[in-house]
Amino acid sequence: MKIKTGIGQDSHRFEETQTGKKCVIGGIVFNNIPALAGNSDADVVLHAICNAISGVTGVNILGKVTDVMCQSGITDSSEYVKEALKYLGDFNISNISISIECLKPKISPRIDEMKIAIAELLKIDTLDIGITATTGEGLTDFGRGLGIQAFVIITVFK
């Protein structure tokens, strides 16, 4: 058996002006909160998952691969994750750990929904997904409410 681990990070500020775009985090929509700024839906959790998969595969997915997708009009980050999963080849996901730092929105009440959305996307069991959230005691811009940051560690095996 071969085991690999990858780490990914992503962060986005909230949009300063309303564009009609929704705030999407971990594949679910959070209403009554500004969208995250970015060319895509700016889902920091799904972007961090792509970066973690890059850590395993060595392929610059969130950038080189997804930039082409975004330029062709694909802005749904779940499509980026689906593309990233193709680079895993014979490897299967064992588990994934997600840590989110933000003041808003409140993540904890929606963790189960996020786990379901991510499990469906990654085709793994919700029991293999851990999600934690913190404000970081307001020590960073994320903890002060200016945006959201996510870290992901993924373990794969073959």
C-alpha beads as a LAMMPS data file, in Angstrom:
LAMMPS data file: protein, C-alpha beads

158 atoms
157 bonds

1 atom types
1 bond types

-500.0 500.0 xlo xhi
-500.0 500.0 ylo yhi
-500.0 500.0 zlo zhi

Masses

1 110.0

Atoms # bond

1 1 1 0.000 0.000 0.000
2 1 1 1.220 3.485 -0.845
3 1 1 -0.032 6.492 1.140
4 1 1 0.319 10.167 0.224
5 1 1 -0.734 13.332 2.052
6 1 1 -1.332 16.782 0.615
7 1 1 -2.019 20.138 2.221
8 1 1 -3.961 22.967 0.611
9 1 1 -4.843 26.521 1.566
10 1 1 -6.995 29.216 0.000
11 1 1 -8.415 32.563 1.048
12 1 1 -10.712 35.204 -0.407
13 1 1 -11.956 38.596 0.742
14 1 1 -15.639 39.410 0.714
15 1 1 -16.800 41.457 -2.275
16 1 1 -17.098 45.141 -1.453
17 1 1 -20.028 45.729 -3.816
18 1 1 -22.971 43.436 -4.466
19 1 1 -22.755 41.662 -7.799
20 1 1 -25.606 39.201 -7.391
21 1 1 -23.130 36.382 -6.835
22 1 1 -23.849 34.015 -3.923
23 1 1 -21.491 33.187 -1.047
24 1 1 -20.525 29.526 -1.498
25 1 1 -18.443 27.715 1.123
26 1 1 -17.830 23.980 1.056
27 1 1 -20.291 23.535 -1.774
28 1 1 -23.252 25.119 0.007
29 1 1 -24.767 28.592 -0.316
30 1 1 -24.760 30.942 2.652
31 1 1 -27.492 33.564 2.279
32 1 1 -27.466 37.076 3.734
33 1 1 -23.694 37.383 3.495
34 1 1 -21.578 39.032 0.782
35 1 1 -20.067 36.774 -1.867
36 1 1 -16.378 36.040 -1.850
37 1 1 -14.330 37.978 -4.407
38 1 1 -12.868 35.996 -7.291
39 1 1 -13.305 35.075 -10.938
40 1 1 -15.136 31.881 -9.964
41 1 1 -17.631 31.344 -7.146
42 1 1 -14.520 31.686 -4.897
43 1 1 -15.417 28.694 -2.713
44 1 1 -12.365 28.735 -0.429
45 1 1 -12.969 25.210 0.868
46 1 1 -13.215 23.616 -2.571
47 1 1 -10.212 25.637 -3.745
48 1 1 -8.192 24.421 -0.747
49 1 1 -9.251 20.843 -1.618
50 1 1 -7.905 21.388 -5.151
51 1 1 -4.646 22.676 -3.682
52 1 1 -4.394 19.658 -1.367
53 1 1 -4.892 17.346 -4.347
54 1 1 -2.125 19.307 -6.105
55 1 1 0.074 18.529 -3.116
56 1 1 -0.515 14.821 -3.724
57 1 1 -0.287 14.828 -7.536
58 1 1 2.254 17.576 -8.187
59 1 1 -0.114 19.096 -10.774
60 1 1 -0.861 22.833 -10.502
61 1 1 -4.628 22.382 -10.558
62 1 1 -5.867 25.639 -8.986
63 1 1 -4.168 27.907 -11.406
64 1 1 -3.015 26.284 -14.588
65 1 1 -5.898 23.789 -14.989
66 1 1 -8.763 25.783 -13.472
67 1 1 -7.752 29.084 -15.081
68 1 1 -8.508 27.574 -18.485
69 1 1 -11.851 26.296 -17.153
70 1 1 -12.731 29.701 -15.690
71 1 1 -11.802 31.502 -18.918
72 1 1 -14.173 29.167 -20.773
73 1 1 -17.005 30.224 -18.444
74 1 1 -16.890 27.453 -15.822
75 1 1 -17.071 29.258 -12.464
76 1 1 -18.522 26.483 -10.262
77 1 1 -15.675 25.305 -8.019
78 1 1 -17.199 21.839 -7.717
79 1 1 -16.277 21.398 -11.388
80 1 1 -12.671 22.259 -10.480
81 1 1 -12.644 19.551 -7.808
82 1 1 -14.077 17.013 -10.261
83 1 1 -11.254 17.860 -12.660
84 1 1 -8.657 17.654 -9.862
85 1 1 -9.882 14.188 -8.877
86 1 1 -8.965 12.910 -12.353
87 1 1 -5.278 13.513 -11.540
88 1 1 -5.397 11.120 -8.563
89 1 1 -5.330 8.163 -10.953
90 1 1 -5.339 4.898 -8.964
91 1 1 -5.273 6.674 -5.589
92 1 1 -8.373 6.718 -3.375
93 1 1 -9.182 9.309 -0.725
94 1 1 -8.836 7.932 2.794
95 1 1 -9.845 11.057 4.691
96 1 1 -9.886 14.822 4.529
97 1 1 -9.522 17.404 7.284
98 1 1 -10.789 20.953 6.728
99 1 1 -10.155 23.983 8.936
100 1 1 -11.962 27.243 8.226
101 1 1 -11.097 30.638 9.717
102 1 1 -13.676 33.408 9.573
103 1 1 -15.808 35.675 11.710
104 1 1 -18.788 35.355 9.402
105 1 1 -20.758 33.350 8.519
106 1 1 -21.148 30.970 11.437
107 1 1 -19.828 27.680 10.062
108 1 1 -20.626 25.252 12.892
109 1 1 -24.418 25.102 12.348
110 1 1 -23.853 24.094 8.692
111 1 1 -21.005 21.581 9.062
112 1 1 -23.230 18.558 8.455
113 1 1 -24.538 20.091 5.208
114 1 1 -20.986 20.831 4.093
115 1 1 -19.910 17.266 4.873
116 1 1 -22.736 15.871 2.749
117 1 1 -21.919 18.164 -0.199
118 1 1 -18.186 17.406 -0.020
119 1 1 -18.739 13.661 0.461
120 1 1 -20.930 13.534 -2.645
121 1 1 -18.335 15.475 -4.623
122 1 1 -15.367 13.362 -3.475
123 1 1 -17.370 10.116 -3.436
124 1 1 -16.362 9.303 0.148
125 1 1 -18.261 8.766 3.391
126 1 1 -19.107 11.772 5.572
127 1 1 -17.325 9.944 8.410
128 1 1 -14.084 10.444 6.458
129 1 1 -14.456 14.238 6.538
130 1 1 -13.541 16.438 9.484
131 1 1 -14.487 20.124 9.492
132 1 1 -13.524 22.640 12.152
133 1 1 -14.089 26.384 12.281
134 1 1 -12.511 29.198 14.255
135 1 1 -12.485 32.972 14.444
136 1 1 -8.828 32.882 15.415
137 1 1 -9.725 35.258 18.227
138 1 1 -9.829 38.087 15.684
139 1 1 -6.056 38.100 15.221
140 1 1 -6.194 38.032 11.397
141 1 1 -8.257 39.760 8.703
142 1 1 -10.304 36.544 8.443
143 1 1 -11.084 36.579 12.156
144 1 1 -12.010 40.254 11.865
145 1 1 -14.608 39.511 9.175
146 1 1 -12.854 40.696 6.008
147 1 1 -12.841 37.291 4.311
148 1 1 -12.474 33.551 4.757
149 1 1 -9.461 31.247 4.866
150 1 1 -9.453 27.458 4.611
151 1 1 -6.810 24.783 5.126
152 1 1 -7.205 21.187 3.950
153 1 1 -5.181 18.053 4.572
154 1 1 -6.010 15.073 2.391
155 1 1 -4.730 11.517 2.700
156 1 1 -4.906 9.152 -0.258
157 1 1 -3.875 5.526 -0.716
158 1 1 -3.366 2.929 -3.424

Bonds

1 1 1 2
2 1 2 3
3 1 3 4
4 1 4 5
5 1 5 6
6 1 6 7
7 1 7 8
8 1 8 9
9 1 9 10
10 1 10 11
11 1 11 12
12 1 12 13
13 1 13 14
14 1 14 15
15 1 15 16
16 1 16 17
17 1 17 18
18 1 18 19
19 1 19 20
20 1 20 21
21 1 21 22
22 1 22 23
23 1 23 24
24 1 24 25
25 1 25 26
26 1 26 27
27 1 27 28
28 1 28 29
29 1 29 30
30 1 30 31
31 1 31 32
32 1 32 33
33 1 33 34
34 1 34 35
35 1 35 36
36 1 36 37
37 1 37 38
38 1 38 39
39 1 39 40
40 1 40 41
41 1 41 42
42 1 42 43
43 1 43 44
44 1 44 45
45 1 45 46
46 1 46 47
47 1 47 48
48 1 48 49
49 1 49 50
50 1 50 51
51 1 51 52
52 1 52 53
53 1 53 54
54 1 54 55
55 1 55 56
56 1 56 57
57 1 57 58
58 1 58 59
59 1 59 60
60 1 60 61
61 1 61 62
62 1 62 63
63 1 63 64
64 1 64 65
65 1 65 66
66 1 66 67
67 1 67 68
68 1 68 69
69 1 69 70
70 1 70 71
71 1 71 72
72 1 72 73
73 1 73 74
74 1 74 75
75 1 75 76
76 1 76 77
77 1 77 78
78 1 78 79
79 1 79 80
80 1 80 81
81 1 81 82
82 1 82 83
83 1 83 84
84 1 84 85
85 1 85 86
86 1 86 87
87 1 87 88
88 1 88 89
89 1 89 90
90 1 90 91
91 1 91 92
92 1 92 93
93 1 93 94
94 1 94 95
95 1 95 96
96 1 96 97
97 1 97 98
98 1 98 99
99 1 99 100
100 1 100 101
101 1 101 102
102 1 102 103
103 1 103 104
104 1 104 105
105 1 105 106
106 1 106 107
107 1 107 108
108 1 108 109
109 1 109 110
110 1 110 111
111 1 111 112
112 1 112 113
113 1 113 114
114 1 114 115
115 1 115 116
116 1 116 117
117 1 117 118
118 1 118 119
119 1 119 120
120 1 120 121
121 1 121 122
122 1 122 123
123 1 123 124
124 1 124 125
125 1 125 126
126 1 126 127
127 1 127 128
128 1 128 129
129 1 129 130
130 1 130 131
131 1 131 132
132 1 132 133
133 1 133 134
134 1 134 135
135 1 135 136
136 1 136 137
137 1 137 138
138 1 138 139
139 1 139 140
140 1 140 141
141 1 141 142
142 1 142 143
143 1 143 144
144 1 144 145
145 1 145 146
146 1 146 147
147 1 147 148
148 1 148 149
149 1 149 150
150 1 150 151
151 1 151 152
152 1 152 153
153 1 153 154
154 1 154 155
155 1 155 156
156 1 156 157
157 1 157 158
